[in-house]
Amino acid sequence: MVASPANPVLAQAFGGVVMASDTASGAVSYDDQGRRFVFVPGPGDTSRYALDIEPVSGQMSDAVMKNLGARSQEQGFKAWTVLEVQAKLWSVPVLALLRAPQQDGGGIELTRCDTNDYWIVVGKHIQSREC
């Protein structure tokens, strides 16, 4: 499903929506054509989120696939979208994570909401409940 002006919503996650929008506020990602996508949390949700979206039709380089340990484009893009979201929420360059990926969750909850056209990951920073 490709988002259209009539129905900009691509997917749902964490009680919010991933949508195509030039103006909506929220976690942002751009596809290879420069289209802007946003994760808009549900009403009253003040959690910190990150979004990555990549086209299913995209091609990943062999070098990046090798660093990700991927054997197919699908595996590569699924791993890359997770890495991008982690980088955004940890405020580190994605290439630093590519060289030394973190094995633990690092305080992030991830949700995949892929479509026929896009690999999509939404990540939520898990707030500490301690006072």
Sequence and secondary structure as in RCSB ss.txt:
>XXXX:A:sequence
MVASPANPVLAQAFGGVVMASDTASGAVSYDDQGRRFVFVPGPGDTSRYALDIEPVSGQMSDAVMKNLGARSQEQ
GFKAWTVLEVQAKLWSVPVLALLRAPQQDGGGIELTRCDTNDYWIVVGKHIQSREC
>XXXX:A:secstr
    SS  EEEEETTEEEEE SS  SEEEE TT  EEEEE  TT    EEEEEEETT    HHHHHHHT SSHHH
HHHHHHHHHHHHHHHT  HHHHHHS   S TTEEEEE   SSEEEEEEEE      
